[in-house]
Amino acid sequence: MNATGTNQARPQGLLNARNTLLVGIGNNSRADDGLGWAFLDALENWPDFEGDIEYRYQLQVEDAPLIANYDSVVFIDAYQGALPEGFRWEVCQPAARFEFSTHALSPGSVLFLCQDLYQASPAAFTLAVAGDEWGLKEGLSVRAQANLQHALHSFRELIT
């Protein structure tokens, strides 16, 4: 996930509704690549969050009709690199960029397909959480665990 740019934003007031979808992207068998899933796992015990959650190894074309049914969507993924707070919120913009294969799409590409094919424009955000370790291993690194807690704290402030 690219967490650089000028679209940094916290989605104040948009995330605690039944028509909100959180999409955790990653692989919990590859250490910190599982940060997106770990974020969703933590929400299972939160009575404050009223939206839906979906786990994904990667985003695909088939995710466009899914997000078309929501007013707001957050894509949560691990980030390789340092972030000042250990995480970063960004506004997700539609992006008509496609690679050779459509087996893995960016959040912006899925949002573009959602708008183009289904005429739906949910408010969309990405939440990048910084990690350190990417090898085959279950569990998060110490730094990733700390960054996850900071990201969860930020999310809790947004929904309560």
OpenMM code with the backbone's topology and positions (N, CA, C; nanometers):
from openmm import Vec3, app, unit

residues = "MET ASN ALA THR GLY THR ASN GLN ALA ARG PRO GLN GLY LEU LEU ASN ALA ARG ASN THR LEU LEU VAL GLY ILE GLY ASN ASN SER ARG ALA ASP ASP GLY LEU GLY TRP ALA PHE LEU ASP ALA LEU GLU ASN TRP PRO ASP PHE GLU GLY ASP ILE GLU TYR ARG TYR GLN LEU GLN VAL GLU ASP ALA PRO LEU ILE ALA ASN TYR ASP SER VAL VAL PHE ILE ASP ALA TYR GLN GLY ALA LEU PRO GLU GLY PHE ARG TRP GLU VAL CYS GLN PRO ALA ALA ARG PHE GLU PHE SER THR HIS ALA LEU SER PRO GLY SER VAL LEU PHE LEU CYS GLN ASP LEU TYR GLN ALA SER PRO ALA ALA PHE THR LEU ALA VAL ALA GLY ASP GLU TRP GLY LEU LYS GLU GLY LEU SER VAL ARG ALA GLN ALA ASN LEU GLN HIS ALA LEU HIS SER PHE ARG GLU LEU ILE THR".split()
positions = [
    Vec3(0.0847, -0.1171, 0.0000),
    Vec3(0.0000, 0.0000, 0.0000),
    Vec3(0.0887, 0.1227, 0.0000),
    Vec3(0.0555, 0.2182, -0.0778),
    Vec3(0.1295, 0.3431, -0.0835),
    Vec3(0.0691, 0.4402, 0.0167),
    Vec3(0.1463, 0.4786, 0.1143),
    Vec3(0.0947, 0.5686, 0.2169),
    Vec3(0.1622, 0.7042, 0.2101),
    Vec3(0.1993, 0.7438, 0.0911),
    Vec3(0.2567, 0.8764, 0.0751),
    Vec3(0.1605, 0.9628, -0.0029),
    Vec3(0.1842, 1.0916, -0.0037),
    Vec3(0.0987, 1.1805, -0.0817),
    Vec3(0.0316, 1.2847, 0.0043),
    Vec3(-0.0568, 1.3593, -0.0571),
    Vec3(-0.1188, 1.4721, 0.0113),
    Vec3(-0.2619, 1.4447, 0.0542),
    Vec3(-0.3087, 1.3239, 0.0383),
    Vec3(-0.4478, 1.2939, 0.0700),
    Vec3(-0.4671, 1.2414, 0.2115),
    Vec3(-0.3761, 1.2739, 0.3021),
    Vec3(-0.3896, 1.2254, 0.4381),
    Vec3(-0.5139, 1.2863, 0.5012),
    Vec3(-0.5971, 1.2011, 0.5595),
    Vec3(-0.7214, 1.2478, 0.6203),
    Vec3(-0.7701, 1.1446, 0.7193),
    Vec3(-0.8355, 1.1912, 0.8223),
    Vec3(-0.9021, 1.1008, 0.9158),
    Vec3(-1.0510, 1.1102, 0.8874),
    Vec3(-1.1149, 0.9980, 0.8625),
    Vec3(-1.2556, 0.9973, 0.8213),
    Vec3(-1.3518, 1.0225, 0.9371),
    Vec3(-1.3433, 1.1382, 0.9950),
    Vec3(-1.4244, 1.1749, 1.1111),
    Vec3(-1.5735, 1.1607, 1.0811),
    Vec3(-1.6449, 1.0882, 1.1671),
    Vec3(-1.7898, 1.0809, 1.1584),
    Vec3(-1.8464, 0.9930, 1.0492),
    Vec3(-1.7634, 0.9200, 0.9750),
    Vec3(-1.8139, 0.8398, 0.8637),
    Vec3(-1.8113, 0.6900, 0.8894),
    Vec3(-1.7509, 0.6453, 0.9978),
    Vec3(-1.7175, 0.5045, 1.0084),
    Vec3(-1.8028, 0.4202, 1.1005),
    Vec3(-1.8843, 0.4770, 1.1823),
    Vec3(-1.9586, 0.3934, 1.2759),
    Vec3(-2.1046, 0.3860, 1.2364),
    Vec3(-2.1282, 0.3161, 1.1294),
    Vec3(-2.2642, 0.2972, 1.0817),
    Vec3(-2.2751, 0.1580, 1.0220),
    Vec3(-2.3950, 0.1075, 1.0155),
    Vec3(-2.4161, -0.0258, 0.9588),
    Vec3(-2.3790, -0.0312, 0.8107),
    Vec3(-2.3740, 0.0827, 0.7462),
    Vec3(-2.3404, 0.0846, 0.6038),
    Vec3(-2.1924, 0.1179, 0.5806),
    Vec3(-2.1075, 0.0806, 0.6764),
    Vec3(-1.9629, 0.0961, 0.6656),
    Vec3(-1.8997, -0.0416, 0.6503),
    Vec3(-1.8026, -0.0519, 0.5613),
    Vec3(-1.7298, -0.1768, 0.5400),
    Vec3(-1.5816, -0.1540, 0.5654),
    Vec3(-1.5219, -0.2416, 0.6451),
    Vec3(-1.3772, -0.2430, 0.6649),
    Vec3(-1.3224, -0.3656, 0.5930),
    Vec3(-1.2235, -0.3448, 0.5067),
    Vec3(-1.1616, -0.4533, 0.4310),
    Vec3(-1.0173, -0.4668, 0.4780),
    Vec3(-0.9877, -0.5756, 0.5472),
    Vec3(-0.8518, -0.6043, 0.5913),
    Vec3(-0.7795, -0.6840, 0.4848),
    Vec3(-0.6678, -0.6316, 0.4368),
    Vec3(-0.5921, -0.6950, 0.3288),
    Vec3(-0.4622, -0.7495, 0.3868),
    Vec3(-0.4272, -0.8723, 0.3500),
    Vec3(-0.3001, -0.9254, 0.3957),
    Vec3(-0.2981, -1.0759, 0.4043),
    Vec3(-0.2009, -1.1252, 0.4802),
    Vec3(-0.1812, -1.2683, 0.4963),
    Vec3(-0.1185, -1.2898, 0.6333),
    Vec3(-0.1941, -1.3476, 0.7248),
    Vec3(-0.1432, -1.3630, 0.8609),
    Vec3(-0.0383, -1.4737, 0.8737),
    Vec3(-0.0027, -1.5400, 0.7657),
    Vec3(0.1068, -1.6372, 0.7669),
    Vec3(0.2381, -1.5744, 0.7205),
    Vec3(0.2354, -1.4434, 0.6944),
    Vec3(0.3560, -1.3726, 0.6503),
    Vec3(0.3876, -1.2567, 0.7450),
    Vec3(0.3902, -1.2872, 0.8731),
    Vec3(0.4282, -1.1906, 0.9769),
    Vec3(0.3471, -1.0617, 0.9662),
    Vec3(0.4143, -0.9483, 0.9484),
    Vec3(0.3463, -0.8183, 0.9534),
    Vec3(0.2532, -0.7934, 0.8353),
    Vec3(0.2605, -0.8767, 0.7320),
    Vec3(0.1635, -0.8654, 0.6230),
    Vec3(0.0221, -0.8935, 0.6748),
    Vec3(0.0113, -0.9517, 0.7919),
    Vec3(-0.1184, -0.9800, 0.8528),
    Vec3(-0.1775, -0.8646, 0.9316),
    Vec3(-0.1205, -0.7452, 0.9231),
    Vec3(-0.1721, -0.6313, 1.0003),
    Vec3(-0.3171, -0.5975, 0.9673),
    Vec3(-0.3562, -0.6048, 0.8414),
    Vec3(-0.4953, -0.5759, 0.8047),
    Vec3(-0.5917, -0.6715, 0.8716),
    Vec3(-0.5549, -0.7990, 0.8740),
    Vec3(-0.6402, -0.8995, 0.9382),
    Vec3(-0.6391, -0.8820, 1.0898),
    Vec3(-0.5228, -0.8515, 1.1467),
    Vec3(-0.5132, -0.8324, 1.2917),
    Vec3(-0.6005, -0.7154, 1.3364),
    Vec3(-0.6074, -0.6116, 1.2549),
    Vec3(-0.6942, -0.4973, 1.2852),
    Vec3(-0.8394, -0.5443, 1.2946),
    Vec3(-0.8833, -0.6231, 1.1967),
    Vec3(-1.0213, -0.6731, 1.1989),
    Vec3(-1.0443, -0.7684, 1.3153),
    Vec3(-0.9468, -0.8540, 1.3440),
    Vec3(-0.9598, -0.9457, 1.4579),
    Vec3(-0.9848, -0.8690, 1.5870),
    Vec3(-0.9156, -0.7575, 1.6048),
    Vec3(-0.9315, -0.6771, 1.7264),
    Vec3(-1.0719, -0.6192, 1.7376),
    Vec3(-1.1352, -0.5925, 1.6245),
    Vec3(-1.2697, -0.5330, 1.6264),
    Vec3(-1.3787, -0.6304, 1.6680),
    Vec3(-1.3508, -0.7598, 1.6610),
    Vec3(-1.4528, -0.8589, 1.6959),
    Vec3(-1.5021, -0.8425, 1.8390),
    Vec3(-1.4210, -0.7878, 1.9257),
    Vec3(-1.4590, -0.7689, 2.0657),
    Vec3(-1.5052, -0.6274, 2.0973),
    Vec3(-1.5233, -0.5449, 1.9962),
    Vec3(-1.5648, -0.4066, 2.0163),
    Vec3(-1.7142, -0.3934, 1.9920),
    Vec3(-1.7929, -0.3707, 2.0936),
    Vec3(-1.9369, -0.3525, 2.0709),
    Vec3(-1.9688, -0.2183, 2.0052),
    Vec3(-1.8731, -0.1259, 2.0025),
    Vec3(-1.8973, 0.0083, 1.9487),
    Vec3(-1.9069, 0.0121, 1.7965),
    Vec3(-1.8423, -0.0823, 1.7280),
    Vec3(-1.8416, -0.0784, 1.5819),
    Vec3(-1.9627, -0.1525, 1.5269),
    Vec3(-2.0400, -0.0849, 1.4424),
    Vec3(-2.1646, -0.1415, 1.3905),
    Vec3(-2.1556, -0.1871, 1.2454),
    Vec3(-2.0439, -0.1630, 1.1784),
    Vec3(-2.0321, -0.1955, 1.0363),
    Vec3(-1.9968, -0.3407, 1.0114),
    Vec3(-1.9579, -0.3684, 0.8879),
    Vec3(-1.9203, -0.5026, 0.8446),
    Vec3(-1.7706, -0.5096, 0.8204),
    Vec3(-1.7171, -0.6318, 0.8268),
    Vec3(-1.5752, -0.6530, 0.7994),
    Vec3(-1.5592, -0.7656, 0.6969),
    Vec3(-1.4539, -0.7538, 0.6163),
    Vec3(-1.4192, -0.8551, 0.5166),
    Vec3(-1.2676, -0.8743, 0.5176),
    Vec3(-1.2258, -0.9995, 0.5149),
    Vec3(-1.0841, -1.0342, 0.5065),
    Vec3(-1.0497, -1.0654, 0.3612),
    Vec3(-0.9368, -1.0139, 0.3129),
    Vec3(-0.8914, -1.0398, 0.1768),
    Vec3(-0.7404, -1.0639, 0.1763),
    Vec3(-0.6981, -1.1625, 0.0953),
    Vec3(-0.5550, -1.1775, 0.0687),
    Vec3(-0.5099, -1.0665, -0.0246),
    Vec3(-0.5946, -1.0334, -0.1196),
    Vec3(-0.5692, -0.9254, -0.2145),
    Vec3(-0.7033, -0.8779, -0.2675),
    Vec3(-0.7044, -0.7585, -0.3218),
    Vec3(-0.8276, -0.7043, -0.3800),
    Vec3(-0.8411, -0.7524, -0.5235),
    Vec3(-0.9658, -0.7779, -0.5633),
    Vec3(-0.9935, -0.8279, -0.6971),
    Vec3(-1.1136, -0.7560, -0.7562),
    Vec3(-1.1369, -0.7792, -0.8843),
    Vec3(-1.2501, -0.7188, -0.9549),
    Vec3(-1.3806, -0.7469, -0.8804),
    Vec3(-1.3932, -0.8647, -0.8246),
    Vec3(-1.5154, -0.9052, -0.7557),
    Vec3(-1.5458, -0.8214, -0.6321),
    Vec3(-1.4503, -0.7426, -0.5856),
    Vec3(-1.4748, -0.6573, -0.4693),
    Vec3(-1.5516, -0.5304, -0.5050),
    Vec3(-1.5556, -0.4934, -0.6317),
    Vec3(-1.6277, -0.3720, -0.6734),
    Vec3(-1.7770, -0.3789, -0.6415),
    Vec3(-1.8493, -0.4874, -0.6750),
    Vec3(-1.9914, -0.4905, -0.6392),
    Vec3(-2.0137, -0.4969, -0.4884),
    Vec3(-1.9186, -0.5545, -0.4156),
    Vec3(-1.9312, -0.5590, -0.2699),
    Vec3(-1.9302, -0.4185, -0.2118),
    Vec3(-1.8305, -0.3376, -0.2479),
    Vec3(-1.8211, -0.2050, -0.1871),
    Vec3(-1.9298, -0.1109, -0.2377),
    Vec3(-1.9909, -0.1439, -0.3511),
    Vec3(-2.0997, -0.0604, -0.4048),
    Vec3(-2.2199, -0.0566, -0.3112),
    Vec3(-2.2287, -0.1526, -0.2206),
    Vec3(-2.3418, -0.1607, -0.1279),
    Vec3(-2.3219, -0.0801, 0.0001),
    Vec3(-2.2129, -0.0066, 0.0108),
    Vec3(-2.1805, 0.0655, 0.1340),
    Vec3(-2.1660, 0.2148, 0.1083),
    Vec3(-2.1919, 0.2930, 0.2128),
    Vec3(-2.1723, 0.4378, 0.2054),
    Vec3(-2.0272, 0.4767, 0.2312),
    Vec3(-1.9572, 0.3959, 0.3121),
    Vec3(-1.8161, 0.4238, 0.3395),
    Vec3(-1.7394, 0.2925, 0.3505),
    Vec3(-1.6143, 0.2978, 0.3042),
    Vec3(-1.5276, 0.1802, 0.2999),
    Vec3(-1.3884, 0.2213, 0.3463),
    Vec3(-1.3263, 0.1351, 0.4274),
    Vec3(-1.1871, 0.1554, 0.4670),
    Vec3(-1.1089, 0.0303, 0.4286),
    Vec3(-1.0003, 0.0494, 0.3539),
    Vec3(-0.9089, -0.0581, 0.3177),
    Vec3(-0.7911, -0.0511, 0.4145),
    Vec3(-0.7679, -0.1576, 0.4902),
    Vec3(-0.6620, -0.1599, 0.5913),
    Vec3(-0.5545, -0.2569, 0.5449),
    Vec3(-0.4301, -0.2092, 0.5385),
    Vec3(-0.3220, -0.2924, 0.4863),
    Vec3(-0.1914, -0.2581, 0.5567),
    Vec3(-0.0989, -0.3528, 0.5517),
    Vec3(0.0351, -0.3305, 0.6053),
    Vec3(0.1134, -0.2394, 0.5115),
    Vec3(0.2076, -0.1666, 0.5686),
    Vec3(0.2915, -0.0741, 0.4930),
    Vec3(0.4375, -0.1065, 0.5208),
    Vec3(0.5173, -0.1224, 0.4156),
    Vec3(0.6603, -0.1468, 0.4306),
    Vec3(0.7326, -0.0135, 0.4315),
    Vec3(0.7736, 0.0287, 0.5477),
    Vec3(0.8424, 0.1559, 0.5624),
    Vec3(0.8021, 0.2209, 0.6928),
    Vec3(0.8609, 0.3348, 0.7187),
    Vec3(0.8327, 0.4070, 0.8423),
    Vec3(0.7232, 0.5100, 0.8197),
    Vec3(0.6364, 0.5231, 0.9171),
    Vec3(0.5338, 0.6271, 0.9181),
    Vec3(0.5444, 0.7000, 1.0514),
    Vec3(0.5337, 0.8323, 1.0534),
    Vec3(0.5553, 0.9093, 1.1761),
    Vec3(0.4753, 0.8601, 1.2967),
    Vec3(0.3494, 0.8245, 1.2769),
    Vec3(0.2668, 0.7769, 1.3883),
    Vec3(0.2569, 0.6245, 1.3915),
    Vec3(0.3220, 0.5583, 1.2959),
    Vec3(0.3114, 0.4137, 1.2844),
    Vec3(0.1950, 0.3706, 1.1966),
    Vec3(0.1135, 0.4649, 1.1558),
    Vec3(-0.0001, 0.4390, 1.0673),
    Vec3(-0.0343, 0.5683, 0.9960),
    Vec3(-0.1149, 0.5574, 0.8900),
    Vec3(-0.1580, 0.6771, 0.8189),
    Vec3(-0.2931, 0.6527, 0.7532),
    Vec3(-0.3837, 0.7490, 0.7727),
    Vec3(-0.5115, 0.7532, 0.7019),
    Vec3(-0.4929, 0.8319, 0.5733),
    Vec3(-0.5553, 0.7869, 0.4654),
    Vec3(-0.5587, 0.8628, 0.3408),
    Vec3(-0.6964, 0.8509, 0.2776),
    Vec3(-0.7365, 0.9556, 0.2092),
    Vec3(-0.8556, 0.9481, 0.1257),
    Vec3(-0.8193, 0.8607, 0.0062),
    Vec3(-0.9062, 0.7690, -0.0284),
    Vec3(-0.8834, 0.6813, -0.1432),
    Vec3(-0.9542, 0.7400, -0.2645),
    Vec3(-0.8787, 0.7648, -0.3688),
    Vec3(-0.9326, 0.8208, -0.4924),
    Vec3(-0.9461, 0.7113, -0.5978),
    Vec3(-1.0500, 0.7178, -0.6820),
    Vec3(-1.0616, 0.6209, -0.7914),
    Vec3(-0.9397, 0.6309, -0.8835),
    Vec3(-0.8904, 0.5169, -0.9273),
    Vec3(-0.7718, 0.5140, -1.0130),
    Vec3(-0.7920, 0.4108, -1.1226),
    Vec3(-0.7944, 0.4558, -1.2455),
    Vec3(-0.8127, 0.3659, -1.3601),
    Vec3(-0.6777, 0.3104, -1.4038),
    Vec3(-0.6060, 0.2491, -1.3095),
    Vec3(-0.4757, 0.1892, -1.3386),
    Vec3(-0.4866, 0.0389, -1.3201),
    Vec3(-0.4531, -0.0326, -1.4239),
    Vec3(-0.4590, -0.1778, -1.4175),
    Vec3(-0.3287, -0.2343, -1.4710),
    Vec3(-0.2799, -0.3377, -1.4068),
    Vec3(-0.1559, -0.4030, -1.4467),
    Vec3(-0.1870, -0.5109, -1.5499),
    Vec3(-0.0855, -0.5866, -1.5855),
    Vec3(-0.1009, -0.6960, -1.6801),
    Vec3(-0.2119, -0.7913, -1.6356),
    Vec3(-0.2175, -0.8185, -1.5071),
    Vec3(-0.3161, -0.9114, -1.4526),
    Vec3(-0.4079, -0.8370, -1.3575),
    Vec3(-0.5333, -0.8738, -1.3572),
    Vec3(-0.6271, -0.8117, -1.2629),
    Vec3(-0.6499, -0.9012, -1.1416),
    Vec3(-0.5532, -0.9892, -1.1116),
    Vec3(-0.5685, -1.0753, -0.9947),
    Vec3(-0.5433, -1.0005, -0.8647),
    Vec3(-0.4800, -0.8865, -0.8704),
    Vec3(-0.4592, -0.8044, -0.7517),
    Vec3(-0.4733, -0.6585, -0.7922),
    Vec3(-0.5657, -0.5905, -0.7295),
    Vec3(-0.5936, -0.4505, -0.7623),
    Vec3(-0.5625, -0.3615, -0.6431),
    Vec3(-0.5390, -0.2344, -0.6701),
    Vec3(-0.5228, -0.1362, -0.5635),
    Vec3(-0.6610, -0.0949, -0.5137),
    Vec3(-0.6702, -0.0396, -0.3931),
    Vec3(-0.7997, 0.0125, -0.3477),
    Vec3(-0.8586, 0.1141, -0.4452),
    Vec3(-0.7747, 0.2006, -0.5027),
    Vec3(-0.8238, 0.2994, -0.5984),
    Vec3(-0.8822, 0.2361, -0.7237),
    Vec3(-0.8227, 0.1264, -0.7693),
    Vec3(-0.8751, 0.0566, -0.8870),
    Vec3(-1.0101, -0.0078, -0.8578),
    Vec3(-1.0253, -0.0659, -0.7394),
    Vec3(-1.1545, -0.1248, -0.7016),
    Vec3(-1.2597, -0.0150, -0.6909),
    Vec3(-1.2217, 0.0984, -0.6344),
    Vec3(-1.3150, 0.2107, -0.6237),
    Vec3(-1.3546, 0.2620, -0.7628),
    Vec3(-1.2589, 0.2694, -0.8545),
    Vec3(-1.2899, 0.3101, -0.9920),
    Vec3(-1.3914, 0.2150, -1.0552),
    Vec3(-1.3693, 0.0847, -1.0415),
    Vec3(-1.4629, -0.0135, -1.0977),
    Vec3(-1.6007, -0.0015, -1.0342),
    Vec3(-1.6043, 0.0233, -0.9048),
    Vec3(-1.7310, 0.0424, -0.8341),
    Vec3(-1.8091, 0.1586, -0.8951),
    Vec3(-1.7409, 0.2687, -0.9193),
    Vec3(-1.8072, 0.3860, -0.9773),
    Vec3(-1.8449, 0.3636, -1.1229),
    Vec3(-1.7533, 0.3047, -1.1996),
    Vec3(-1.7750, 0.2879, -1.3428),
    Vec3(-1.8818, 0.1826, -1.3738),
    Vec3(-1.8808, 0.0723, -1.3021),
    Vec3(-1.9721, -0.0379, -1.3322),
    Vec3(-2.1041, -0.0318, -1.2563),
    Vec3(-2.1023, 0.0254, -1.1358),
    Vec3(-2.2204, 0.0213, -1.0493),
    Vec3(-2.2735, 0.1593, -1.0124),
    Vec3(-2.2104, 0.2644, -1.0654),
    Vec3(-2.2507, 0.4021, -1.0391),
    Vec3(-2.2664, 0.4283, -0.8886),
    Vec3(-2.1763, 0.3718, -0.8114),
    Vec3(-2.1759, 0.3905, -0.6662),
    Vec3(-2.0445, 0.4569, -0.6268),
    Vec3(-2.0523, 0.5505, -0.5343),
    Vec3(-1.9338, 0.6254, -0.4914),
    Vec3(-1.9255, 0.6319, -0.3395),
    Vec3(-1.8909, 0.5197, -0.2756),
    Vec3(-1.8766, 0.5263, -0.1303),
    Vec3(-1.7590, 0.6162, -0.0916),
    Vec3(-1.7692, 0.6807, 0.0230),
    Vec3(-1.6533, 0.7511, 0.0780),
    Vec3(-1.5506, 0.6428, 0.1095),
    Vec3(-1.4300, 0.6572, 0.0585),
    Vec3(-1.3309, 0.5507, 0.0728),
    Vec3(-1.2009, 0.6050, 0.1302),
    Vec3(-1.1415, 0.5247, 0.2171),
    Vec3(-1.0177, 0.5614, 0.2845),
    Vec3(-0.9258, 0.4407, 0.2878),
    Vec3(-0.7961, 0.4662, 0.2986),
    Vec3(-0.6998, 0.3608, 0.3267),
    Vec3(-0.6385, 0.3893, 0.4629),
    Vec3(-0.6097, 0.2831, 0.5343),
    Vec3(-0.5394, 0.2915, 0.6610),
    Vec3(-0.4162, 0.2024, 0.6481),
    Vec3(-0.3002, 0.2648, 0.6363),
    Vec3(-0.1730, 0.1933, 0.6262),
    Vec3(-0.1147, 0.1808, 0.7662),
    Vec3(-0.0709, 0.0597, 0.8016),
    Vec3(-0.0098, 0.0348, 0.9318),
    Vec3(0.1300, -0.0213, 0.9058),
    Vec3(0.2318, 0.0456, 0.9585),
    Vec3(0.3707, 0.0092, 0.9301),
    Vec3(0.4111, -0.1200, 0.9995),
    Vec3(0.4861, -0.2014, 0.9250),
    Vec3(0.5402, -0.3259, 0.9776),
    Vec3(0.6877, -0.3390, 0.9450),
    Vec3(0.7498, -0.4451, 0.9960),
    Vec3(0.8936, -0.4686, 0.9796),
    Vec3(0.9282, -0.6034, 0.9171),
    Vec3(0.8513, -0.7058, 0.9497),
    Vec3(0.8878, -0.8424, 0.9119),
    Vec3(0.7882, -0.8969, 0.8108),
    Vec3(0.8405, -0.9634, 0.7048),
    Vec3(0.7542, -1.0063, 0.5942),
    Vec3(0.7738, -1.1517, 0.5559),
    Vec3(0.8530, -1.2261, 0.6307),
    Vec3(0.8779, -1.3662, 0.5980),
    Vec3(0.7635, -1.4567, 0.6418),
    Vec3(0.7786, -1.5851, 0.6126),
    Vec3(0.6779, -1.6833, 0.6519),
    Vec3(0.6848, -1.7044, 0.8026),
    Vec3(0.5869, -1.6508, 0.8716),
    Vec3(0.5833, -1.6599, 1.0173),
    Vec3(0.4478, -1.6083, 1.0629),
    Vec3(0.3883, -1.6766, 1.1579),
    Vec3(0.2641, -1.6249, 1.2145),
    Vec3(0.2976, -1.5324, 1.3303),
    Vec3(0.2181, -1.4285, 1.3453),
    Vec3(0.2393, -1.3318, 1.4512),
    Vec3(0.3065, -1.2063, 1.3993),
    Vec3(0.2825, -1.0982, 1.4705),
    Vec3(0.3341, -0.9671, 1.4316),
    Vec3(0.4627, -0.9347, 1.5056),
    Vec3(0.5472, -0.8540, 1.4437),
    Vec3(0.6675, -0.8049, 1.5104),
    Vec3(0.6268, -0.7106, 1.6238),
    Vec3(0.7201, -0.6834, 1.7113),
    Vec3(0.6935, -0.5931, 1.8241),
    Vec3(0.6519, -0.4555, 1.7730),
    Vec3(0.7233, -0.4043, 1.6735),
    Vec3(0.6890, -0.2721, 1.6186),
    Vec3(0.5506, -0.2729, 1.5545),
    Vec3(0.5193, -0.3774, 1.4799),
    Vec3(0.3878, -0.3859, 1.4157),
    Vec3(0.2765, -0.3920, 1.5199),
    Vec3(0.2984, -0.4644, 1.6285),
    Vec3(0.1980, -0.4706, 1.7355),
    Vec3(0.1732, -0.3326, 1.7947),
    Vec3(0.2801, -0.2577, 1.8174),
    Vec3(0.2650, -0.1222, 1.8719),
    Vec3(0.1927, -0.0320, 1.7724),
    Vec3(0.2298, -0.0401, 1.6452),
    Vec3(0.1638, 0.0420, 1.5432),
    Vec3(0.0170, 0.0050, 1.5285),
    Vec3(-0.0132, -0.1234, 1.5395),
    Vec3(-0.1523, -0.1684, 1.5340),
    Vec3(-0.2321, -0.1065, 1.6480),
    Vec3(-0.1759, -0.1046, 1.7668),
    Vec3(-0.2466, -0.0456, 1.8813),
    Vec3(-0.2713, 0.1037, 1.8601),
    Vec3(-0.1745, 0.1733, 1.8029),
    Vec3(-0.1935, 0.3162, 1.7730),
    Vec3(-0.3045, 0.3358, 1.6701),
    Vec3(-0.3063, 0.2520, 1.5666),
    Vec3(-0.4099, 0.2618, 1.4631),
    Vec3(-0.5475, 0.2301, 1.5210),
    Vec3(-0.5556, 0.1297, 1.6066),
    Vec3(-0.6834, 0.0951, 1.6700),
    Vec3(-0.7323, 0.2078, 1.7601),
    Vec3(-0.6398, 0.2704, 1.8310),
    Vec3(-0.6767, 0.3841, 1.9162),
    Vec3(-0.7334, 0.4979, 1.8311),
    Vec3(-0.6696, 0.5260, 1.7195),
    Vec3(-0.7185, 0.6296, 1.6282),
    Vec3(-0.8579, 0.5947, 1.5771),
    Vec3(-0.8772, 0.4691, 1.5395),
    Vec3(-1.0075, 0.4252, 1.4893),
    Vec3(-1.1144, 0.4378, 1.5977),
    Vec3(-1.0803, 0.3970, 1.7190),
    Vec3(-1.1776, 0.4057, 1.8290),
    Vec3(-1.2192, 0.5507, 1.8526),
    Vec3(-1.1248, 0.6440, 1.8441),
    Vec3(-1.1591, 0.7859, 1.8592),
    Vec3(-1.2558, 0.8325, 1.7509),
    Vec3(-1.2453, 0.7738, 1.6330),
    Vec3(-1.3318, 0.8132, 1.5218),
    Vec3(-1.4735, 0.7579, 1.5330),
    Vec3(-1.4902, 0.6476, 1.6045),
    Vec3(-1.6232, 0.5855, 1.6088),
    Vec3(-1.6977, 0.6084, 1.7395),
    Vec3(-1.6336, 0.6669, 1.8383),
    Vec3(-1.7050, 0.6889, 1.9654),
    Vec3(-1.7326, 0.8358, 1.9884),
] * unit.nanometer
topology = app.Topology()
chain = topology.addChain("A")
for resn in residues:
    res = topology.addResidue(resn, chain)
    for name in ("N", "CA", "C"):
        topology.addAtom(name, app.Element.getBySymbol(name[0]), res)
